[in-house]
Amino acid sequence: MNSFSKVIIYPKDISLITGKSYRSSWQLLKKIRTHYLKEPHQVVTIQEFCEYMGIGEETISSFLV
């Protein structure tokens, strides 16, 4: 089990991790949702974000406390 206090990632979180603007982060989230064949109402998990970006979950844990 992960030590994350939350499971869902939001554009604000992506902005903190990548240093991109909120809008760019929102667009990246949309690309991830498309990649995983999710519908617009479905959320993206931290695990899916990490897999898509090629980042280890332990690397971003400090950003999502």
CHARMM internal coordinates of N, CA and C (Angstrom, degrees):
IC EDIT
DIST 1 N 1 CA 1.4489
DIST 1 CA 1 C 1.5299
ANGL 1 N 1 CA 1 C 108.68
DIST 1 C 2 N 1.2938
ANGL 1 CA 1 C 2 N 116.24
DIHE 1 N 1 CA 1 C 2 N 142.80
DIST 2 N 2 CA 1.4582
ANGL 1 C 2 N 2 CA 121.80
DIHE 1 CA 1 C 2 N 2 CA -179.47
DIST 2 CA 2 C 1.5203
ANGL 2 N 2 CA 2 C 110.77
DIHE 1 C 2 N 2 CA 2 C -75.79
DIST 2 C 3 N 1.3227
ANGL 2 CA 2 C 3 N 115.23
DIHE 2 N 2 CA 2 C 3 N 157.96
DIST 3 N 3 CA 1.4596
ANGL 2 C 3 N 3 CA 119.74
DIHE 2 CA 2 C 3 N 3 CA 178.13
DIST 3 CA 3 C 1.5253
ANGL 3 N 3 CA 3 C 111.52
DIHE 2 C 3 N 3 CA 3 C -94.06
DIST 3 C 4 N 1.3238
ANGL 3 CA 3 C 4 N 117.33
DIHE 3 N 3 CA 3 C 4 N 11.42
DIST 4 N 4 CA 1.4602
ANGL 3 C 4 N 4 CA 121.01
DIHE 3 CA 3 C 4 N 4 CA -179.97
DIST 4 CA 4 C 1.5213
ANGL 4 N 4 CA 4 C 109.77
DIHE 3 C 4 N 4 CA 4 C -72.35
DIST 4 C 5 N 1.3255
ANGL 4 CA 4 C 5 N 115.13
DIHE 4 N 4 CA 4 C 5 N 145.11
DIST 5 N 5 CA 1.4533
ANGL 4 C 5 N 5 CA 118.61
DIHE 4 CA 4 C 5 N 5 CA 177.24
DIST 5 CA 5 C 1.5256
ANGL 5 N 5 CA 5 C 110.55
DIHE 4 C 5 N 5 CA 5 C -86.27
DIST 5 C 6 N 1.3321
ANGL 5 CA 5 C 6 N 116.49
DIHE 5 N 5 CA 5 C 6 N -12.00
DIST 6 N 6 CA 1.4593
ANGL 5 C 6 N 6 CA 119.49
DIHE 5 CA 5 C 6 N 6 CA 176.68
DIST 6 CA 6 C 1.5241
ANGL 6 N 6 CA 6 C 109.46
DIHE 5 C 6 N 6 CA 6 C -138.54
DIST 6 C 7 N 1.3173
ANGL 6 CA 6 C 7 N 116.26
DIHE 6 N 6 CA 6 C 7 N 162.75
DIST 7 N 7 CA 1.4476
ANGL 6 C 7 N 7 CA 121.76
DIHE 6 CA 6 C 7 N 7 CA -173.96
DIST 7 CA 7 C 1.5271
ANGL 7 N 7 CA 7 C 111.26
DIHE 6 C 7 N 7 CA 7 C -112.13
DIST 7 C 8 N 1.3182
ANGL 7 CA 7 C 8 N 116.76
DIHE 7 N 7 CA 7 C 8 N -30.21
DIST 8 N 8 CA 1.4634
ANGL 7 C 8 N 8 CA 122.16
DIHE 7 CA 7 C 8 N 8 CA -174.85
DIST 8 CA 8 C 1.5206
ANGL 8 N 8 CA 8 C 109.84
DIHE 7 C 8 N 8 CA 8 C -92.37
DIST 8 C 9 N 1.3434
ANGL 8 CA 8 C 9 N 115.99
DIHE 8 N 8 CA 8 C 9 N 142.10
DIST 9 N 9 CA 1.4611
ANGL 8 C 9 N 9 CA 120.16
DIHE 8 CA 8 C 9 N 9 CA 177.41
DIST 9 CA 9 C 1.5226
ANGL 9 N 9 CA 9 C 108.69
DIHE 8 C 9 N 9 CA 9 C -109.05
DIST 9 C 10 N 1.3136
ANGL 9 CA 9 C 10 N 115.87
DIHE 9 N 9 CA 9 C 10 N 141.20
DIST 10 N 10 CA 1.4541
ANGL 9 C 10 N 10 CA 123.16
DIHE 9 CA 9 C 10 N 10 CA -176.92
DIST 10 CA 10 C 1.5294
ANGL 10 N 10 CA 10 C 110.02
DIHE 9 C 10 N 10 CA 10 C -117.86
DIST 10 C 11 N 1.3372
ANGL 10 CA 10 C 11 N 117.44
DIHE 10 N 10 CA 10 C 11 N 163.12
DIST 11 N 11 CA 1.4694
ANGL 10 C 11 N 11 CA 119.79
DIHE 10 CA 10 C 11 N 11 CA 179.46
DIST 11 CA 11 C 1.5271
ANGL 11 N 11 CA 11 C 113.37
DIHE 10 C 11 N 11 CA 11 C -55.55
DIST 11 C 12 N 1.3129
ANGL 11 CA 11 C 12 N 117.52
DIHE 11 N 11 CA 11 C 12 N -35.84
DIST 12 N 12 CA 1.4700
ANGL 11 C 12 N 12 CA 120.69
DIHE 11 CA 11 C 12 N 12 CA 178.65
DIST 12 CA 12 C 1.5301
ANGL 12 N 12 CA 12 C 110.61
DIHE 11 C 12 N 12 CA 12 C -62.22
DIST 12 C 13 N 1.3314
ANGL 12 CA 12 C 13 N 117.22
DIHE 12 N 12 CA 12 C 13 N -40.35
DIST 13 N 13 CA 1.4621
ANGL 12 C 13 N 13 CA 121.75
DIHE 12 CA 12 C 13 N 13 CA 177.92
DIST 13 CA 13 C 1.5268
ANGL 13 N 13 CA 13 C 110.62
DIHE 12 C 13 N 13 CA 13 C -64.64
DIST 13 C 14 N 1.3322
ANGL 13 CA 13 C 14 N 115.82
DIHE 13 N 13 CA 13 C 14 N -44.67
DIST 14 N 14 CA 1.4642
ANGL 13 C 14 N 14 CA 120.67
DIHE 13 CA 13 C 14 N 14 CA 179.99
DIST 14 CA 14 C 1.5191
ANGL 14 N 14 CA 14 C 110.02
DIHE 13 C 14 N 14 CA 14 C -62.88
DIST 14 C 15 N 1.3117
ANGL 14 CA 14 C 15 N 116.78
DIHE 14 N 14 CA 14 C 15 N -38.12
DIST 15 N 15 CA 1.4560
ANGL 14 C 15 N 15 CA 121.54
DIHE 14 CA 14 C 15 N 15 CA 178.11
DIST 15 CA 15 C 1.5305
ANGL 15 N 15 CA 15 C 110.78
DIHE 14 C 15 N 15 CA 15 C -61.60
DIST 15 C 16 N 1.3124
ANGL 15 CA 15 C 16 N 117.35
DIHE 15 N 15 CA 15 C 16 N -41.89
DIST 16 N 16 CA 1.4691
ANGL 15 C 16 N 16 CA 121.47
DIHE 15 CA 15 C 16 N 16 CA 178.46
DIST 16 CA 16 C 1.5294
ANGL 16 N 16 CA 16 C 111.61
DIHE 15 C 16 N 16 CA 16 C -65.51
DIST 16 C 17 N 1.3276
ANGL 16 CA 16 C 17 N 116.35
DIHE 16 N 16 CA 16 C 17 N -39.78
DIST 17 N 17 CA 1.4650
ANGL 16 C 17 N 17 CA 121.29
DIHE 16 CA 16 C 17 N 17 CA -176.68
DIST 17 CA 17 C 1.5238
ANGL 17 N 17 CA 17 C 111.44
DIHE 16 C 17 N 17 CA 17 C -73.13
DIST 17 C 18 N 1.3289
ANGL 17 CA 17 C 18 N 116.98
DIHE 17 N 17 CA 17 C 18 N -45.76
DIST 18 N 18 CA 1.4673
ANGL 17 C 18 N 18 CA 120.76
DIHE 17 CA 17 C 18 N 18 CA -172.64
DIST 18 CA 18 C 1.5143
ANGL 18 N 18 CA 18 C 113.87
DIHE 17 C 18 N 18 CA 18 C -93.32
DIST 18 C 19 N 1.3259
ANGL 18 CA 18 C 19 N 117.51
DIHE 18 N 18 CA 18 C 19 N -20.64
DIST 19 N 19 CA 1.4620
ANGL 18 C 19 N 19 CA 120.63
DIHE 18 CA 18 C 19 N 19 CA -176.46
DIST 19 CA 19 C 1.5201
ANGL 19 N 19 CA 19 C 112.76
DIHE 18 C 19 N 19 CA 19 C 81.77
DIST 19 C 20 N 1.3208
ANGL 19 CA 19 C 20 N 116.87
DIHE 19 N 19 CA 19 C 20 N 8.70
DIST 20 N 20 CA 1.4656
ANGL 19 C 20 N 20 CA 121.33
DIHE 19 CA 19 C 20 N 20 CA 178.35
DIST 20 CA 20 C 1.5214
ANGL 20 N 20 CA 20 C 109.80
DIHE 19 C 20 N 20 CA 20 C -85.18
DIST 20 C 21 N 1.3184
ANGL 20 CA 20 C 21 N 115.09
DIHE 20 N 20 CA 20 C 21 N 167.42
DIST 21 N 21 CA 1.4587
ANGL 20 C 21 N 21 CA 119.93
DIHE 20 CA 20 C 21 N 21 CA 177.96
DIST 21 CA 21 C 1.5297
ANGL 21 N 21 CA 21 C 110.03
DIHE 20 C 21 N 21 CA 21 C -70.70
DIST 21 C 22 N 1.3290
ANGL 21 CA 21 C 22 N 115.11
DIHE 21 N 21 CA 21 C 22 N 166.50
DIST 22 N 22 CA 1.4616
ANGL 21 C 22 N 22 CA 120.52
DIHE 21 CA 21 C 22 N 22 CA 178.73
DIST 22 CA 22 C 1.5210
ANGL 22 N 22 CA 22 C 110.40
DIHE 21 C 22 N 22 CA 22 C -60.14
DIST 22 C 23 N 1.3250
ANGL 22 CA 22 C 23 N 116.72
DIHE 22 N 22 CA 22 C 23 N -43.03
DIST 23 N 23 CA 1.4666
ANGL 22 C 23 N 23 CA 120.44
DIHE 22 CA 22 C 23 N 23 CA -178.42
DIST 23 CA 23 C 1.5284
ANGL 23 N 23 CA 23 C 111.25
DIHE 22 C 23 N 23 CA 23 C -64.76
DIST 23 C 24 N 1.3207
ANGL 23 CA 23 C 24 N 117.68
DIHE 23 N 23 CA 23 C 24 N -43.63
DIST 24 N 24 CA 1.4716
ANGL 23 C 24 N 24 CA 120.70
DIHE 23 CA 23 C 24 N 24 CA 177.72
DIST 24 CA 24 C 1.5238
ANGL 24 N 24 CA 24 C 110.62
DIHE 23 C 24 N 24 CA 24 C -63.20
DIST 24 C 25 N 1.3034
ANGL 24 CA 24 C 25 N 116.11
DIHE 24 N 24 CA 24 C 25 N -37.78
DIST 25 N 25 CA 1.4632
ANGL 24 C 25 N 25 CA 120.70
DIHE 24 CA 24 C 25 N 25 CA 178.46
DIST 25 CA 25 C 1.5204
ANGL 25 N 25 CA 25 C 111.03
DIHE 24 C 25 N 25 CA 25 C -66.53
DIST 25 C 26 N 1.3101
ANGL 25 CA 25 C 26 N 116.31
DIHE 25 N 25 CA 25 C 26 N -38.59
DIST 26 N 26 CA 1.4664
ANGL 25 C 26 N 26 CA 121.25
DIHE 25 CA 25 C 26 N 26 CA 177.61
DIST 26 CA 26 C 1.5332
ANGL 26 N 26 CA 26 C 110.10
DIHE 25 C 26 N 26 CA 26 C -63.90
DIST 26 C 27 N 1.3399
ANGL 26 CA 26 C 27 N 116.85
DIHE 26 N 26 CA 26 C 27 N -41.45
DIST 27 N 27 CA 1.4655
ANGL 26 C 27 N 27 CA 121.11
DIHE 26 CA 26 C 27 N 27 CA 178.39
DIST 27 CA 27 C 1.5290
ANGL 27 N 27 CA 27 C 111.25
DIHE 26 C 27 N 27 CA 27 C -66.43
DIST 27 C 28 N 1.3274
ANGL 27 CA 27 C 28 N 117.19
DIHE 27 N 27 CA 27 C 28 N -38.45
DIST 28 N 28 CA 1.4588
ANGL 27 C 28 N 28 CA 120.78
DIHE 27 CA 27 C 28 N 28 CA 176.72
DIST 28 CA 28 C 1.5188
ANGL 28 N 28 CA 28 C 110.13
DIHE 27 C 28 N 28 CA 28 C -63.52
DIST 28 C 29 N 1.3036
ANGL 28 CA 28 C 29 N 117.12
DIHE 28 N 28 CA 28 C 29 N -41.71
DIST 29 N 29 CA 1.4597
ANGL 28 C 29 N 29 CA 121.70
DIHE 28 CA 28 C 29 N 29 CA 177.84
DIST 29 CA 29 C 1.5279
ANGL 29 N 29 CA 29 C 110.38
DIHE 28 C 29 N 29 CA 29 C -61.13
DIST 29 C 30 N 1.3105
ANGL 29 CA 29 C 30 N 116.27
DIHE 29 N 29 CA 29 C 30 N -38.49
DIST 30 N 30 CA 1.4637
ANGL 29 C 30 N 30 CA 121.25
DIHE 29 CA 29 C 30 N 30 CA 177.80
DIST 30 CA 30 C 1.5356
ANGL 30 N 30 CA 30 C 110.70
DIHE 29 C 30 N 30 CA 30 C -65.04
DIST 30 C 31 N 1.3490
ANGL 30 CA 30 C 31 N 117.31
DIHE 30 N 30 CA 30 C 31 N -40.35
DIST 31 N 31 CA 1.4690
ANGL 30 C 31 N 31 CA 121.61
DIHE 30 CA 30 C 31 N 31 CA 177.45
DIST 31 CA 31 C 1.5305
ANGL 31 N 31 CA 31 C 111.12
DIHE 30 C 31 N 31 CA 31 C -63.96
DIST 31 C 32 N 1.3162
ANGL 31 CA 31 C 32 N 115.90
DIHE 31 N 31 CA 31 C 32 N -40.18
DIST 32 N 32 CA 1.4665
ANGL 31 C 32 N 32 CA 120.23
DIHE 31 CA 31 C 32 N 32 CA 179.25
DIST 32 CA 32 C 1.5228
ANGL 32 N 32 CA 32 C 109.65
DIHE 31 C 32 N 32 CA 32 C -65.08
DIST 32 C 33 N 1.3228
ANGL 32 CA 32 C 33 N 116.45
DIHE 32 N 32 CA 32 C 33 N -42.26
DIST 33 N 33 CA 1.4620
ANGL 32 C 33 N 33 CA 121.37
DIHE 32 CA 32 C 33 N 33 CA 178.86
DIST 33 CA 33 C 1.5355
ANGL 33 N 33 CA 33 C 110.25
DIHE 32 C 33 N 33 CA 33 C -60.56
DIST 33 C 34 N 1.3231
ANGL 33 CA 33 C 34 N 117.20
DIHE 33 N 33 CA 33 C 34 N -40.78
DIST 34 N 34 CA 1.4663
ANGL 33 C 34 N 34 CA 122.13
DIHE 33 CA 33 C 34 N 34 CA 178.22
DIST 34 CA 34 C 1.5252
ANGL 34 N 34 CA 34 C 110.19
DIHE 33 C 34 N 34 CA 34 C -67.35
DIST 34 C 35 N 1.3141
ANGL 34 CA 34 C 35 N 116.65
DIHE 34 N 34 CA 34 C 35 N -42.80
DIST 35 N 35 CA 1.4696
ANGL 34 C 35 N 35 CA 122.12
DIHE 34 CA 34 C 35 N 35 CA -179.13
DIST 35 CA 35 C 1.5298
ANGL 35 N 35 CA 35 C 111.46
DIHE 34 C 35 N 35 CA 35 C -57.93
DIST 35 C 36 N 1.3144
ANGL 35 CA 35 C 36 N 116.27
DIHE 35 N 35 CA 35 C 36 N -41.49
DIST 36 N 36 CA 1.4550
ANGL 35 C 36 N 36 CA 121.48
DIHE 35 CA 35 C 36 N 36 CA -178.74
DIST 36 CA 36 C 1.5334
ANGL 36 N 36 CA 36 C 113.05
DIHE 35 C 36 N 36 CA 36 C -91.05
DIST 36 C 37 N 1.3393
ANGL 36 CA 36 C 37 N 116.22
DIHE 36 N 36 CA 36 C 37 N 12.19
DIST 37 N 37 CA 1.4732
ANGL 36 C 37 N 37 CA 122.68
DIHE 36 CA 36 C 37 N 37 CA 176.83
DIST 37 CA 37 C 1.5287
ANGL 37 N 37 CA 37 C 112.16
DIHE 36 C 37 N 37 CA 37 C 55.02
DIST 37 C 38 N 1.3129
ANGL 37 CA 37 C 38 N 115.28
DIHE 37 N 37 CA 37 C 38 N 42.45
DIST 38 N 38 CA 1.4658
ANGL 37 C 38 N 38 CA 120.52
DIHE 37 CA 37 C 38 N 38 CA 178.70
DIST 38 CA 38 C 1.5220
ANGL 38 N 38 CA 38 C 109.67
DIHE 37 C 38 N 38 CA 38 C -92.46
DIST 38 C 39 N 1.2927
ANGL 38 CA 38 C 39 N 115.00
DIHE 38 N 38 CA 38 C 39 N 152.68
DIST 39 N 39 CA 1.4551
ANGL 38 C 39 N 39 CA 120.77
DIHE 38 CA 38 C 39 N 39 CA 176.08
DIST 39 CA 39 C 1.5231
ANGL 39 N 39 CA 39 C 108.60
DIHE 38 C 39 N 39 CA 39 C -84.00
DIST 39 C 40 N 1.3364
ANGL 39 CA 39 C 40 N 118.13
DIHE 39 N 39 CA 39 C 40 N 160.96
DIST 40 N 40 CA 1.4711
ANGL 39 C 40 N 40 CA 120.96
DIHE 39 CA 39 C 40 N 40 CA -176.20
DIST 40 CA 40 C 1.5318
ANGL 40 N 40 CA 40 C 114.90
DIHE 39 C 40 N 40 CA 40 C -56.10
DIST 40 C 41 N 1.3088
ANGL 40 CA 40 C 41 N 117.95
DIHE 40 N 40 CA 40 C 41 N -29.61
DIST 41 N 41 CA 1.4675
ANGL 40 C 41 N 41 CA 120.26
DIHE 40 CA 40 C 41 N 41 CA -178.37
DIST 41 CA 41 C 1.5310
ANGL 41 N 41 CA 41 C 112.88
DIHE 40 C 41 N 41 CA 41 C -83.73
DIST 41 C 42 N 1.3372
ANGL 41 CA 41 C 42 N 117.81
DIHE 41 N 41 CA 41 C 42 N -8.63
DIST 42 N 42 CA 1.4614
ANGL 41 C 42 N 42 CA 120.79
DIHE 41 CA 41 C 42 N 42 CA -178.57
DIST 42 CA 42 C 1.5276
ANGL 42 N 42 CA 42 C 110.78
DIHE 41 C 42 N 42 CA 42 C -87.31
DIST 42 C 43 N 1.3046
ANGL 42 CA 42 C 43 N 116.14
DIHE 42 N 42 CA 42 C 43 N 147.48
DIST 43 N 43 CA 1.4605
ANGL 42 C 43 N 43 CA 121.90
DIHE 42 CA 42 C 43 N 43 CA -176.75
DIST 43 CA 43 C 1.5287
ANGL 43 N 43 CA 43 C 111.31
DIHE 42 C 43 N 43 CA 43 C -94.27
DIST 43 C 44 N 1.3220
ANGL 43 CA 43 C 44 N 115.40
DIHE 43 N 43 CA 43 C 44 N 163.26
DIST 44 N 44 CA 1.4566
ANGL 43 C 44 N 44 CA 122.32
DIHE 43 CA 43 C 44 N 44 CA 175.78
DIST 44 CA 44 C 1.5207
ANGL 44 N 44 CA 44 C 107.41
DIHE 43 C 44 N 44 CA 44 C -105.39
DIST 44 C 45 N 1.3256
ANGL 44 CA 44 C 45 N 115.84
DIHE 44 N 44 CA 44 C 45 N 131.96
DIST 45 N 45 CA 1.4545
ANGL 44 C 45 N 45 CA 120.02
DIHE 44 CA 44 C 45 N 45 CA 179.99
DIST 45 CA 45 C 1.5270
ANGL 45 N 45 CA 45 C 110.60
DIHE 44 C 45 N 45 CA 45 C -87.97
DIST 45 C 46 N 1.2994
ANGL 45 CA 45 C 46 N 115.80
DIHE 45 N 45 CA 45 C 46 N 163.94
DIST 46 N 46 CA 1.4578
ANGL 45 C 46 N 46 CA 121.33
DIHE 45 CA 45 C 46 N 46 CA 177.31
DIST 46 CA 46 C 1.5214
ANGL 46 N 46 CA 46 C 109.80
DIHE 45 C 46 N 46 CA 46 C -62.14
DIST 46 C 47 N 1.3150
ANGL 46 CA 46 C 47 N 117.13
DIHE 46 N 46 CA 46 C 47 N -38.69
DIST 47 N 47 CA 1.4648
ANGL 46 C 47 N 47 CA 121.59
DIHE 46 CA 46 C 47 N 47 CA 179.26
DIST 47 CA 47 C 1.5308
ANGL 47 N 47 CA 47 C 110.69
DIHE 46 C 47 N 47 CA 47 C -62.15
DIST 47 C 48 N 1.3279
ANGL 47 CA 47 C 48 N 117.98
DIHE 47 N 47 CA 47 C 48 N -43.46
DIST 48 N 48 CA 1.4635
ANGL 47 C 48 N 48 CA 121.28
DIHE 47 CA 47 C 48 N 48 CA 178.72
DIST 48 CA 48 C 1.5243
ANGL 48 N 48 CA 48 C 111.16
DIHE 47 C 48 N 48 CA 48 C -64.80
DIST 48 C 49 N 1.3255
ANGL 48 CA 48 C 49 N 116.78
DIHE 48 N 48 CA 48 C 49 N -40.33
DIST 49 N 49 CA 1.4560
ANGL 48 C 49 N 49 CA 121.10
DIHE 48 CA 48 C 49 N 49 CA 177.39
DIST 49 CA 49 C 1.5231
ANGL 49 N 49 CA 49 C 110.52
DIHE 48 C 49 N 49 CA 49 C -60.66
DIST 49 C 50 N 1.3257
ANGL 49 CA 49 C 50 N 116.35
DIHE 49 N 49 CA 49 C 50 N -46.48
DIST 50 N 50 CA 1.4638
ANGL 49 C 50 N 50 CA 120.68
DIHE 49 CA 49 C 50 N 50 CA -179.03
DIST 50 CA 50 C 1.5262
ANGL 50 N 50 CA 50 C 111.76
DIHE 49 C 50 N 50 CA 50 C -63.76
DIST 50 C 51 N 1.3152
ANGL 50 CA 50 C 51 N 117.31
DIHE 50 N 50 CA 50 C 51 N -41.90
DIST 51 N 51 CA 1.4648
ANGL 50 C 51 N 51 CA 120.89
DIHE 50 CA 50 C 51 N 51 CA 177.91
DIST 51 CA 51 C 1.5184
ANGL 51 N 51 CA 51 C 110.70
DIHE 50 C 51 N 51 CA 51 C -62.60
DIST 51 C 52 N 1.3117
ANGL 51 CA 51 C 52 N 117.29
DIHE 51 N 51 CA 51 C 52 N -44.77
DIST 52 N 52 CA 1.4642
ANGL 51 C 52 N 52 CA 122.28
DIHE 51 CA 51 C 52 N 52 CA -178.34
DIST 52 CA 52 C 1.5272
ANGL 52 N 52 CA 52 C 111.30
DIHE 51 C 52 N 52 CA 52 C -64.02
DIST 52 C 53 N 1.3214
ANGL 52 CA 52 C 53 N 116.47
DIHE 52 N 52 CA 52 C 53 N -42.49
DIST 53 N 53 CA 1.4615
ANGL 52 C 53 N 53 CA 121.28
DIHE 52 CA 52 C 53 N 53 CA -176.99
DIST 53 CA 53 C 1.5255
ANGL 53 N 53 CA 53 C 113.18
DIHE 52 C 53 N 53 CA 53 C -85.08
DIST 53 C 54 N 1.3169
ANGL 53 CA 53 C 54 N 117.69
DIHE 53 N 53 CA 53 C 54 N -14.01
DIST 54 N 54 CA 1.4556
ANGL 53 C 54 N 54 CA 121.20
DIHE 53 CA 53 C 54 N 54 CA -178.61
DIST 54 CA 54 C 1.5179
ANGL 54 N 54 CA 54 C 112.46
DIHE 53 C 54 N 54 CA 54 C 74.22
DIST 54 C 55 N 1.3210
ANGL 54 CA 54 C 55 N 116.12
DIHE 54 N 54 CA 54 C 55 N 33.11
DIST 55 N 55 CA 1.4616
ANGL 54 C 55 N 55 CA 122.44
DIHE 54 CA 54 C 55 N 55 CA -179.64
DIST 55 CA 55 C 1.5266
ANGL 55 N 55 CA 55 C 108.11
DIHE 54 C 55 N 55 CA 55 C -113.60
DIST 55 C 56 N 1.3110
ANGL 55 CA 55 C 56 N 116.71
DIHE 55 N 55 CA 55 C 56 N 139.13
DIST 56 N 56 CA 1.4607
ANGL 55 C 56 N 56 CA 120.51
DIHE 55 CA 55 C 56 N 56 CA 176.23
DIST 56 CA 56 C 1.5159
ANGL 56 N 56 CA 56 C 110.78
DIHE 55 C 56 N 56 CA 56 C -70.87
DIST 56 C 57 N 1.3095
ANGL 56 CA 56 C 57 N 116.53
DIHE 56 N 56 CA 56 C 57 N 143.67
DIST 57 N 57 CA 1.4646
ANGL 56 C 57 N 57 CA 120.86
DIHE 56 CA 56 C 57 N 57 CA -179.63
DIST 57 CA 57 C 1.5214
ANGL 57 N 57 CA 57 C 111.85
DIHE 56 C 57 N 57 CA 57 C -61.39
DIST 57 C 58 N 1.3312
ANGL 57 CA 57 C 58 N 116.94
DIHE 57 N 57 CA 57 C 58 N -33.65
DIST 58 N 58 CA 1.4615
ANGL 57 C 58 N 58 CA 119.73
DIHE 57 CA 57 C 58 N 58 CA 179.93
DIST 58 CA 58 C 1.5256
ANGL 58 N 58 CA 58 C 111.56
DIHE 57 C 58 N 58 CA 58 C -68.78
DIST 58 C 59 N 1.3361
ANGL 58 CA 58 C 59 N 117.72
DIHE 58 N 58 CA 58 C 59 N -24.30
DIST 59 N 59 CA 1.4564
ANGL 58 C 59 N 59 CA 121.92
DIHE 58 CA 58 C 59 N 59 CA 179.65
DIST 59 CA 59 C 1.5236
ANGL 59 N 59 CA 59 C 111.65
DIHE 58 C 59 N 59 CA 59 C -68.21
DIST 59 C 60 N 1.3296
ANGL 59 CA 59 C 60 N 116.52
DIHE 59 N 59 CA 59 C 60 N -37.78
DIST 60 N 60 CA 1.4661
ANGL 59 C 60 N 60 CA 119.45
DIHE 59 CA 59 C 60 N 60 CA -175.95
DIST 60 CA 60 C 1.5236
ANGL 60 N 60 CA 60 C 112.92
DIHE 59 C 60 N 60 CA 60 C -95.48
DIST 60 C 61 N 1.3205
ANGL 60 CA 60 C 61 N 117.57
DIHE 60 N 60 CA 60 C 61 N -0.72
DIST 61 N 61 CA 1.4693
ANGL 60 C 61 N 61 CA 119.47
DIHE 60 CA 60 C 61 N 61 CA -176.41
DIST 61 CA 61 C 1.5182
ANGL 61 N 61 CA 61 C 112.37
DIHE 60 C 61 N 61 CA 61 C -60.86
DIST 61 C 62 N 1.3277
ANGL 61 CA 61 C 62 N 118.02
DIHE 61 N 61 CA 61 C 62 N -31.36
DIST 62 N 62 CA 1.4614
ANGL 61 C 62 N 62 CA 119.66
DIHE 61 CA 61 C 62 N 62 CA -179.69
DIST 62 CA 62 C 1.5302
ANGL 62 N 62 CA 62 C 112.30
DIHE 61 C 62 N 62 CA 62 C -70.37
DIST 62 C 63 N 1.3387
ANGL 62 CA 62 C 63 N 117.59
DIHE 62 N 62 CA 62 C 63 N -24.90
DIST 63 N 63 CA 1.4564
ANGL 62 C 63 N 63 CA 121.32
DIHE 62 CA 62 C 63 N 63 CA 178.88
DIST 63 CA 63 C 1.5213
ANGL 63 N 63 CA 63 C 112.47
DIHE 62 C 63 N 63 CA 63 C -78.24
DIST 63 C 64 N 1.3152
ANGL 63 CA 63 C 64 N 117.16
DIHE 63 N 63 CA 63 C 64 N -24.86
DIST 64 N 64 CA 1.4575
ANGL 63 C 64 N 64 CA 120.79
DIHE 63 CA 63 C 64 N 64 CA -170.86
DIST 64 CA 64 C 1.5258
ANGL 64 N 64 CA 64 C 113.28
DIHE 63 C 64 N 64 CA 64 C -109.79
DIST 64 C 65 N 1.2926
ANGL 64 CA 64 C 65 N 118.10
DIHE 64 N 64 CA 64 C 65 N 32.29
DIST 65 N 65 CA 1.4667
ANGL 64 C 65 N 65 CA 121.59
DIHE 64 CA 64 C 65 N 65 CA 179.99
DIST 65 CA 65 C 1.4988
ANGL 65 N 65 CA 65 C 110.75
DIHE 64 C 65 N 65 CA 65 C -82.47
END
COOR INIT
IC SEED 1 N 1 CA 1 C
IC BUILD
